[in-house]
Amino acid sequence: MIIDDNTVLAAAENLETRQYLKGLVIEPGLSLNEVGAFVFGLVDGHRSVAGIVEAMTQEYDVPADECRQDVVELLTQLTESGALVSAVPAGTA
């Protein structure tokens, strides 16, 4: 799956997560630091990658281009691991 500014993702069904200090553990065995947990929390099945990047640049002092690259990389890893799925039904994108 190619992730771009218009991509909308959601957590996979039956995904188990738990807070750990300021981060997040996604079962089985994925862990996110505070920033990764913030990004994951913005993935709601409605917000696009562009919306996530906008929220990140408002929360953290980071240039949008750098932020976009890091967000897309994290979302790609989480999608490849099965933790995130496309929120747009196949054939409608």
VENVENWO-V644387 format. One record per residue. N is the residue number from 1. PHI is phi in radians with two decimals (* if undefined). OMEGA is omega in whole degrees, -180 to 180 (* if undefined). NEAR is the number of other ideal C-beta (glycine too) atoms within 12 Angstrom. Layout:
BEGIN
N:PHI:OMEGA:NEAR ; N:PHI:OMEGA:NEAR
END
This chain:
BEGIN
1:*:176:22 ; 2:-1.61:-179:13 ; 3:-1.83:177:30 ; 4:-2.31:-176:20 ; 5:-1.02:-177:22 ; 6:-1.58:-177:19 ; 7:-1.14:175:30 ; 8:-2.12:-178:29 ; 9:-2.09:176:38 ; 10:-2.47:175:25 ; 11:-1.17:178:28 ; 12:-1.11:178:24 ; 13:-1.05:177:12 ; 14:1.04:178:11 ; 15:-1.29:179:23 ; 16:-1.77:178:15 ; 17:-2.29:174:26 ; 18:-2.63:177:17 ; 19:-1.22:175:15 ; 20:-2.43:-173:18 ; 21:0.92:179:12 ; 22:-1.71:-178:15 ; 23:-1.81:-176:21 ; 24:-2.55:174:29 ; 25:-1.92:177:22 ; 26:-1.91:-178:30 ; 27:-1.32:1:18 ; 28:-1.69:165:13 ; 29:1.51:173:14 ; 30:-1.64:177:29 ; 31:-2.22:-180:24 ; 32:-2.11:175:30 ; 33:-1.33:-177:18 ; 34:-1.01:-179:18 ; 35:-1.21:177:23 ; 36:-1.06:178:30 ; 37:-1.14:177:25 ; 38:-1.09:178:25 ; 39:-1.06:-179:38 ; 40:-1.02:179:37 ; 41:-1.14:179:23 ; 42:-1.46:179:32 ; 43:-1.38:-172:39 ; 44:-2.23:-179:18 ; 45:1.46:-180:20 ; 46:-2.24:-175:13 ; 47:-1.44:178:26 ; 48:-1.40:175:29 ; 49:-1.01:178:36 ; 50:-1.03:178:22 ; 51:-1.16:177:24 ; 52:-1.15:179:40 ; 53:-1.09:179:33 ; 54:-1.06:179:20 ; 55:-1.10:180:24 ; 56:-1.14:-179:34 ; 57:-1.21:176:20 ; 58:-1.33:-178:15 ; 59:-1.42:-176:18 ; 60:-2.09:180:20 ; 61:-1.47:-177:10 ; 62:-2.49:178:21 ; 63:-1.11:-176:13 ; 64:-1.00:-178:21 ; 65:-1.12:178:14 ; 66:-1.15:180:16 ; 67:-1.07:-179:29 ; 68:-1.00:-179:27 ; 69:-1.05:-179:20 ; 70:-1.17:180:26 ; 71:-1.13:180:40 ; 72:-1.09:178:29 ; 73:-1.08:179:18 ; 74:-1.12:-179:35 ; 75:-1.11:176:40 ; 76:-1.11:179:22 ; 77:-1.07:-180:23 ; 78:-1.20:177:33 ; 79:-1.22:180:28 ; 80:-1.12:179:17 ; 81:-1.40:-179:22 ; 82:1.62:-180:20 ; 83:-1.31:179:33 ; 84:-2.11:177:35 ; 85:-2.36:176:26 ; 86:-1.13:178:25 ; 87:-1.58:179:26 ; 88:-1.78:180:17 ; 89:-0.97:-179:11 ; 90:-0.95:178:9 ; 91:1.53:180:6 ; 92:-1.91:-178:8 ; 93:-1.46:*:16
END
